Amino acid sequence: MTQIDERVSAPKRVGPIVRGVDGEFCDAVITAIEDDNPDADVEVDDQGGYVKITTPWRCRLTRESLENALGRSFRLSDIEPNLAGFAGRILVGDDEVLWHLEREE
């Protein structure tokens, strides 16, 4: 009988770890990530003090989706103080944040 090592076959996950103190903001980030990654398996791990939101390999969050979920304008650079951490590498632009595994030159 062959055993499959789940650590090898399971996809690596990336995404934000958001401080859990602002439930409205956490819910908006979850909704926006689900909207921006429609074909991805979005996992949400709510630990009370923080919420870990991950997708396999690549996680995209756009300003437009976050503003739609919040119902107000939002500068993506303002997301950083709300992050307790993140999994993967991060690229922050004016209109999107991208968490990924591979280095992009």
Phi and psi in radians as a Rosetta constraint file:
Dihedral C 1 N 2 CA 2 C 2 CIRCULARHARMONIC -1.666 0.35
Dihedral N 2 CA 2 C 2 N 3 CIRCULARHARMONIC 2.319 0.35
Dihedral C 2 N 3 CA 3 C 3 CIRCULARHARMONIC -1.812 0.35
Dihedral N 3 CA 3 C 3 N 4 CIRCULARHARMONIC 2.457 0.35
Dihedral C 3 N 4 CA 4 C 4 CIRCULARHARMONIC -1.777 0.35
Dihedral N 4 CA 4 C 4 N 5 CIRCULARHARMONIC 2.204 0.35
Dihedral C 4 N 5 CA 5 C 5 CIRCULARHARMONIC -1.363 0.35
Dihedral N 5 CA 5 C 5 N 6 CIRCULARHARMONIC 1.934 0.35
Dihedral C 5 N 6 CA 6 C 6 CIRCULARHARMONIC -1.094 0.35
Dihedral N 6 CA 6 C 6 N 7 CIRCULARHARMONIC -0.461 0.35
Dihedral C 6 N 7 CA 7 C 7 CIRCULARHARMONIC -1.165 0.35
Dihedral N 7 CA 7 C 7 N 8 CIRCULARHARMONIC -0.498 0.35
Dihedral C 7 N 8 CA 8 C 8 CIRCULARHARMONIC -1.468 0.35
Dihedral N 8 CA 8 C 8 N 9 CIRCULARHARMONIC -0.712 0.35
Dihedral C 8 N 9 CA 9 C 9 CIRCULARHARMONIC -1.503 0.35
Dihedral N 9 CA 9 C 9 N 10 CIRCULARHARMONIC -0.385 0.35
Dihedral C 9 N 10 CA 10 C 10 CIRCULARHARMONIC -1.301 0.35
Dihedral N 10 CA 10 C 10 N 11 CIRCULARHARMONIC 2.381 0.35
Dihedral C 10 N 11 CA 11 C 11 CIRCULARHARMONIC -1.198 0.35
Dihedral N 11 CA 11 C 11 N 12 CIRCULARHARMONIC 2.565 0.35
Dihedral C 11 N 12 CA 12 C 12 CIRCULARHARMONIC -1.332 0.35
Dihedral N 12 CA 12 C 12 N 13 CIRCULARHARMONIC 2.483 0.35
Dihedral C 12 N 13 CA 13 C 13 CIRCULARHARMONIC -1.956 0.35
Dihedral N 13 CA 13 C 13 N 14 CIRCULARHARMONIC 2.550 0.35
Dihedral C 13 N 14 CA 14 C 14 CIRCULARHARMONIC -2.360 0.35
Dihedral N 14 CA 14 C 14 N 15 CIRCULARHARMONIC 2.765 0.35
Dihedral C 14 N 15 CA 15 C 15 CIRCULARHARMONIC 2.608 0.35
Dihedral N 15 CA 15 C 15 N 16 CIRCULARHARMONIC -3.139 0.35
Dihedral C 15 N 16 CA 16 C 16 CIRCULARHARMONIC -1.433 0.35
Dihedral N 16 CA 16 C 16 N 17 CIRCULARHARMONIC 2.689 0.35
Dihedral C 16 N 17 CA 17 C 17 CIRCULARHARMONIC -2.028 0.35
Dihedral N 17 CA 17 C 17 N 18 CIRCULARHARMONIC 1.872 0.35
Dihedral C 17 N 18 CA 18 C 18 CIRCULARHARMONIC -1.710 0.35
Dihedral N 18 CA 18 C 18 N 19 CIRCULARHARMONIC 2.421 0.35
Dihedral C 18 N 19 CA 19 C 19 CIRCULARHARMONIC -1.056 0.35
Dihedral N 19 CA 19 C 19 N 20 CIRCULARHARMONIC 2.348 0.35
Dihedral C 19 N 20 CA 20 C 20 CIRCULARHARMONIC -1.514 0.35
Dihedral N 20 CA 20 C 20 N 21 CIRCULARHARMONIC 0.175 0.35
Dihedral C 20 N 21 CA 21 C 21 CIRCULARHARMONIC -1.309 0.35
Dihedral N 21 CA 21 C 21 N 22 CIRCULARHARMONIC -0.428 0.35
Dihedral C 21 N 22 CA 22 C 22 CIRCULARHARMONIC -1.978 0.35
Dihedral N 22 CA 22 C 22 N 23 CIRCULARHARMONIC 1.626 0.35
Dihedral C 22 N 23 CA 23 C 23 CIRCULARHARMONIC -1.039 0.35
Dihedral N 23 CA 23 C 23 N 24 CIRCULARHARMONIC -0.664 0.35
Dihedral C 23 N 24 CA 24 C 24 CIRCULARHARMONIC -1.088 0.35
Dihedral N 24 CA 24 C 24 N 25 CIRCULARHARMONIC -0.760 0.35
Dihedral C 24 N 25 CA 25 C 25 CIRCULARHARMONIC -1.163 0.35
Dihedral N 25 CA 25 C 25 N 26 CIRCULARHARMONIC -0.765 0.35
Dihedral C 25 N 26 CA 26 C 26 CIRCULARHARMONIC -1.029 0.35
Dihedral N 26 CA 26 C 26 N 27 CIRCULARHARMONIC -0.815 0.35
Dihedral C 26 N 27 CA 27 C 27 CIRCULARHARMONIC -1.072 0.35
Dihedral N 27 CA 27 C 27 N 28 CIRCULARHARMONIC -0.684 0.35
Dihedral C 27 N 28 CA 28 C 28 CIRCULARHARMONIC -1.161 0.35
Dihedral N 28 CA 28 C 28 N 29 CIRCULARHARMONIC -0.706 0.35
Dihedral C 28 N 29 CA 29 C 29 CIRCULARHARMONIC -1.125 0.35
Dihedral N 29 CA 29 C 29 N 30 CIRCULARHARMONIC -0.743 0.35
Dihedral C 29 N 30 CA 30 C 30 CIRCULARHARMONIC -1.056 0.35
Dihedral N 30 CA 30 C 30 N 31 CIRCULARHARMONIC -0.860 0.35
Dihedral C 30 N 31 CA 31 C 31 CIRCULARHARMONIC -1.042 0.35
Dihedral N 31 CA 31 C 31 N 32 CIRCULARHARMONIC -0.796 0.35
Dihedral C 31 N 32 CA 32 C 32 CIRCULARHARMONIC -1.128 0.35
Dihedral N 32 CA 32 C 32 N 33 CIRCULARHARMONIC -0.720 0.35
Dihedral C 32 N 33 CA 33 C 33 CIRCULARHARMONIC -1.153 0.35
Dihedral N 33 CA 33 C 33 N 34 CIRCULARHARMONIC -0.692 0.35
Dihedral C 33 N 34 CA 34 C 34 CIRCULARHARMONIC -1.077 0.35
Dihedral N 34 CA 34 C 34 N 35 CIRCULARHARMONIC -0.717 0.35
Dihedral C 34 N 35 CA 35 C 35 CIRCULARHARMONIC -1.184 0.35
Dihedral N 35 CA 35 C 35 N 36 CIRCULARHARMONIC -0.684 0.35
Dihedral C 35 N 36 CA 36 C 36 CIRCULARHARMONIC -1.419 0.35
Dihedral N 36 CA 36 C 36 N 37 CIRCULARHARMONIC -0.223 0.35
Dihedral C 36 N 37 CA 37 C 37 CIRCULARHARMONIC -2.279 0.35
Dihedral N 37 CA 37 C 37 N 38 CIRCULARHARMONIC 1.079 0.35
Dihedral C 37 N 38 CA 38 C 38 CIRCULARHARMONIC -1.092 0.35
Dihedral N 38 CA 38 C 38 N 39 CIRCULARHARMONIC -0.465 0.35
Dihedral C 38 N 39 CA 39 C 39 CIRCULARHARMONIC -1.703 0.35
Dihedral N 39 CA 39 C 39 N 40 CIRCULARHARMONIC 0.051 0.35
Dihedral C 39 N 40 CA 40 C 40 CIRCULARHARMONIC -1.691 0.35
Dihedral N 40 CA 40 C 40 N 41 CIRCULARHARMONIC 2.682 0.35
Dihedral C 40 N 41 CA 41 C 41 CIRCULARHARMONIC -1.495 0.35
Dihedral N 41 CA 41 C 41 N 42 CIRCULARHARMONIC 1.765 0.35
Dihedral C 41 N 42 CA 42 C 42 CIRCULARHARMONIC -1.521 0.35
Dihedral N 42 CA 42 C 42 N 43 CIRCULARHARMONIC 2.124 0.35
Dihedral C 42 N 43 CA 43 C 43 CIRCULARHARMONIC -1.860 0.35
Dihedral N 43 CA 43 C 43 N 44 CIRCULARHARMONIC 2.378 0.35
Dihedral C 43 N 44 CA 44 C 44 CIRCULARHARMONIC -2.128 0.35
Dihedral N 44 CA 44 C 44 N 45 CIRCULARHARMONIC 2.146 0.35
Dihedral C 44 N 45 CA 45 C 45 CIRCULARHARMONIC -2.087 0.35
Dihedral N 45 CA 45 C 45 N 46 CIRCULARHARMONIC 1.719 0.35
Dihedral C 45 N 46 CA 46 C 46 CIRCULARHARMONIC -1.557 0.35
Dihedral N 46 CA 46 C 46 N 47 CIRCULARHARMONIC 1.959 0.35
Dihedral C 46 N 47 CA 47 C 47 CIRCULARHARMONIC -1.824 0.35
Dihedral N 47 CA 47 C 47 N 48 CIRCULARHARMONIC 0.257 0.35
Dihedral C 47 N 48 CA 48 C 48 CIRCULARHARMONIC 1.468 0.35
Dihedral N 48 CA 48 C 48 N 49 CIRCULARHARMONIC -1.177 0.35
Dihedral C 48 N 49 CA 49 C 49 CIRCULARHARMONIC -1.340 0.35
Dihedral N 49 CA 49 C 49 N 50 CIRCULARHARMONIC -0.376 0.35
Dihedral C 49 N 50 CA 50 C 50 CIRCULARHARMONIC -2.634 0.35
Dihedral N 50 CA 50 C 50 N 51 CIRCULARHARMONIC 2.774 0.35
Dihedral C 50 N 51 CA 51 C 51 CIRCULARHARMONIC -2.225 0.35
Dihedral N 51 CA 51 C 51 N 52 CIRCULARHARMONIC 2.098 0.35
Dihedral C 51 N 52 CA 52 C 52 CIRCULARHARMONIC -1.674 0.35
Dihedral N 52 CA 52 C 52 N 53 CIRCULARHARMONIC 2.151 0.35
Dihedral C 52 N 53 CA 53 C 53 CIRCULARHARMONIC -2.100 0.35
Dihedral N 53 CA 53 C 53 N 54 CIRCULARHARMONIC 2.040 0.35
Dihedral C 53 N 54 CA 54 C 54 CIRCULARHARMONIC -2.351 0.35
Dihedral N 54 CA 54 C 54 N 55 CIRCULARHARMONIC 2.721 0.35
Dihedral C 54 N 55 CA 55 C 55 CIRCULARHARMONIC -2.347 0.35
Dihedral N 55 CA 55 C 55 N 56 CIRCULARHARMONIC 2.803 0.35
Dihedral C 55 N 56 CA 56 C 56 CIRCULARHARMONIC -1.224 0.35
Dihedral N 56 CA 56 C 56 N 57 CIRCULARHARMONIC 2.257 0.35
Dihedral C 56 N 57 CA 57 C 57 CIRCULARHARMONIC 1.210 0.35
Dihedral N 57 CA 57 C 57 N 58 CIRCULARHARMONIC -0.741 0.35
Dihedral C 57 N 58 CA 58 C 58 CIRCULARHARMONIC -2.611 0.35
Dihedral N 58 CA 58 C 58 N 59 CIRCULARHARMONIC 2.335 0.35
Dihedral C 58 N 59 CA 59 C 59 CIRCULARHARMONIC -2.327 0.35
Dihedral N 59 CA 59 C 59 N 60 CIRCULARHARMONIC 2.147 0.35
Dihedral C 59 N 60 CA 60 C 60 CIRCULARHARMONIC -1.974 0.35
Dihedral N 60 CA 60 C 60 N 61 CIRCULARHARMONIC 2.398 0.35
Dihedral C 60 N 61 CA 61 C 61 CIRCULARHARMONIC -2.322 0.35
Dihedral N 61 CA 61 C 61 N 62 CIRCULARHARMONIC 2.057 0.35
Dihedral C 61 N 62 CA 62 C 62 CIRCULARHARMONIC -1.754 0.35
Dihedral N 62 CA 62 C 62 N 63 CIRCULARHARMONIC 2.653 0.35
Dihedral C 62 N 63 CA 63 C 63 CIRCULARHARMONIC -1.056 0.35
Dihedral N 63 CA 63 C 63 N 64 CIRCULARHARMONIC -0.732 0.35
Dihedral C 63 N 64 CA 64 C 64 CIRCULARHARMONIC -1.034 0.35
Dihedral N 64 CA 64 C 64 N 65 CIRCULARHARMONIC -0.823 0.35
Dihedral C 64 N 65 CA 65 C 65 CIRCULARHARMONIC -1.156 0.35
Dihedral N 65 CA 65 C 65 N 66 CIRCULARHARMONIC -0.691 0.35
Dihedral C 65 N 66 CA 66 C 66 CIRCULARHARMONIC -1.172 0.35
Dihedral N 66 CA 66 C 66 N 67 CIRCULARHARMONIC -0.717 0.35
Dihedral C 66 N 67 CA 67 C 67 CIRCULARHARMONIC -1.114 0.35
Dihedral N 67 CA 67 C 67 N 68 CIRCULARHARMONIC -0.701 0.35
Dihedral C 67 N 68 CA 68 C 68 CIRCULARHARMONIC -1.082 0.35
Dihedral N 68 CA 68 C 68 N 69 CIRCULARHARMONIC -0.740 0.35
Dihedral C 68 N 69 CA 69 C 69 CIRCULARHARMONIC -1.221 0.35
Dihedral N 69 CA 69 C 69 N 70 CIRCULARHARMONIC -0.624 0.35
Dihedral C 69 N 70 CA 70 C 70 CIRCULARHARMONIC -1.399 0.35
Dihedral N 70 CA 70 C 70 N 71 CIRCULARHARMONIC -0.474 0.35
Dihedral C 70 N 71 CA 71 C 71 CIRCULARHARMONIC 1.361 0.35
Dihedral N 71 CA 71 C 71 N 72 CIRCULARHARMONIC 0.384 0.35
Dihedral C 71 N 72 CA 72 C 72 CIRCULARHARMONIC -2.769 0.35
Dihedral N 72 CA 72 C 72 N 73 CIRCULARHARMONIC 2.932 0.35
Dihedral C 72 N 73 CA 73 C 73 CIRCULARHARMONIC -1.278 0.35
Dihedral N 73 CA 73 C 73 N 74 CIRCULARHARMONIC 2.685 0.35
Dihedral C 73 N 74 CA 74 C 74 CIRCULARHARMONIC -2.714 0.35
Dihedral N 74 CA 74 C 74 N 75 CIRCULARHARMONIC 2.267 0.35
Dihedral C 74 N 75 CA 75 C 75 CIRCULARHARMONIC -1.505 0.35
Dihedral N 75 CA 75 C 75 N 76 CIRCULARHARMONIC 2.209 0.35
Dihedral C 75 N 76 CA 76 C 76 CIRCULARHARMONIC -1.060 0.35
Dihedral N 76 CA 76 C 76 N 77 CIRCULARHARMONIC -0.487 0.35
Dihedral C 76 N 77 CA 77 C 77 CIRCULARHARMONIC -1.106 0.35
Dihedral N 77 CA 77 C 77 N 78 CIRCULARHARMONIC -0.362 0.35
Dihedral C 77 N 78 CA 78 C 78 CIRCULARHARMONIC -1.353 0.35
Dihedral N 78 CA 78 C 78 N 79 CIRCULARHARMONIC -0.076 0.35
Dihedral C 78 N 79 CA 79 C 79 CIRCULARHARMONIC -1.301 0.35
Dihedral N 79 CA 79 C 79 N 80 CIRCULARHARMONIC -0.513 0.35
Dihedral C 79 N 80 CA 80 C 80 CIRCULARHARMONIC -1.013 0.35
Dihedral N 80 CA 80 C 80 N 81 CIRCULARHARMONIC -0.742 0.35
Dihedral C 80 N 81 CA 81 C 81 CIRCULARHARMONIC -1.127 0.35
Dihedral N 81 CA 81 C 81 N 82 CIRCULARHARMONIC -0.356 0.35
Dihedral C 81 N 82 CA 82 C 82 CIRCULARHARMONIC -1.538 0.35
Dihedral N 82 CA 82 C 82 N 83 CIRCULARHARMONIC -0.067 0.35
Dihedral C 82 N 83 CA 83 C 83 CIRCULARHARMONIC -1.598 0.35
Dihedral N 83 CA 83 C 83 N 84 CIRCULARHARMONIC 2.242 0.35
Dihedral C 83 N 84 CA 84 C 84 CIRCULARHARMONIC -1.455 0.35
Dihedral N 84 CA 84 C 84 N 85 CIRCULARHARMONIC -0.374 0.35
Dihedral C 84 N 85 CA 85 C 85 CIRCULARHARMONIC 2.982 0.35
Dihedral N 85 CA 85 C 85 N 86 CIRCULARHARMONIC -2.934 0.35
Dihedral C 85 N 86 CA 86 C 86 CIRCULARHARMONIC -2.848 0.35
Dihedral N 86 CA 86 C 86 N 87 CIRCULARHARMONIC 2.795 0.35
Dihedral C 86 N 87 CA 87 C 87 CIRCULARHARMONIC -1.871 0.35
Dihedral N 87 CA 87 C 87 N 88 CIRCULARHARMONIC 2.289 0.35
Dihedral C 87 N 88 CA 88 C 88 CIRCULARHARMONIC 1.702 0.35
Dihedral N 88 CA 88 C 88 N 89 CIRCULARHARMONIC -2.901 0.35
Dihedral C 88 N 89 CA 89 C 89 CIRCULARHARMONIC -1.670 0.35
Dihedral N 89 CA 89 C 89 N 90 CIRCULARHARMONIC 2.729 0.35
Dihedral C 89 N 90 CA 90 C 90 CIRCULARHARMONIC -2.233 0.35
Dihedral N 90 CA 90 C 90 N 91 CIRCULARHARMONIC 2.401 0.35
Dihedral C 90 N 91 CA 91 C 91 CIRCULARHARMONIC -2.149 0.35
Dihedral N 91 CA 91 C 91 N 92 CIRCULARHARMONIC 2.143 0.35
Dihedral C 91 N 92 CA 92 C 92 CIRCULARHARMONIC -1.970 0.35
Dihedral N 92 CA 92 C 92 N 93 CIRCULARHARMONIC 2.134 0.35
Dihedral C 92 N 93 CA 93 C 93 CIRCULARHARMONIC -2.072 0.35
Dihedral N 93 CA 93 C 93 N 94 CIRCULARHARMONIC -3.065 0.35
Dihedral C 93 N 94 CA 94 C 94 CIRCULARHARMONIC -1.219 0.35
Dihedral N 94 CA 94 C 94 N 95 CIRCULARHARMONIC -0.554 0.35
Dihedral C 94 N 95 CA 95 C 95 CIRCULARHARMONIC -2.027 0.35
Dihedral N 95 CA 95 C 95 N 96 CIRCULARHARMONIC -0.127 0.35
Dihedral C 95 N 96 CA 96 C 96 CIRCULARHARMONIC -2.760 0.35
Dihedral N 96 CA 96 C 96 N 97 CIRCULARHARMONIC 2.688 0.35
Dihedral C 96 N 97 CA 97 C 97 CIRCULARHARMONIC -2.017 0.35
Dihedral N 97 CA 97 C 97 N 98 CIRCULARHARMONIC 2.376 0.35
Dihedral C 97 N 98 CA 98 C 98 CIRCULARHARMONIC -2.248 0.35
Dihedral N 98 CA 98 C 98 N 99 CIRCULARHARMONIC 2.158 0.35
Dihedral C 98 N 99 CA 99 C 99 CIRCULARHARMONIC -1.806 0.35
Dihedral N 99 CA 99 C 99 N 100 CIRCULARHARMONIC 2.362 0.35
Dihedral C 99 N 100 CA 100 C 100 CIRCULARHARMONIC -2.694 0.35
Dihedral N 100 CA 100 C 100 N 101 CIRCULARHARMONIC 3.033 0.35
Dihedral C 100 N 101 CA 101 C 101 CIRCULARHARMONIC -1.740 0.35
Dihedral N 101 CA 101 C 101 N 102 CIRCULARHARMONIC -0.631 0.35
Dihedral C 101 N 102 CA 102 C 102 CIRCULARHARMONIC -1.552 0.35
Dihedral N 102 CA 102 C 102 N 103 CIRCULARHARMONIC 2.514 0.35
Dihedral C 102 N 103 CA 103 C 103 CIRCULARHARMONIC -1.234 0.35
Dihedral N 103 CA 103 C 103 N 104 CIRCULARHARMONIC 2.286 0.35
Dihedral C 103 N 104 CA 104 C 104 CIRCULARHARMONIC -1.918 0.35
Dihedral N 104 CA 104 C 104 N 105 CIRCULARHARMONIC 2.133 0.35
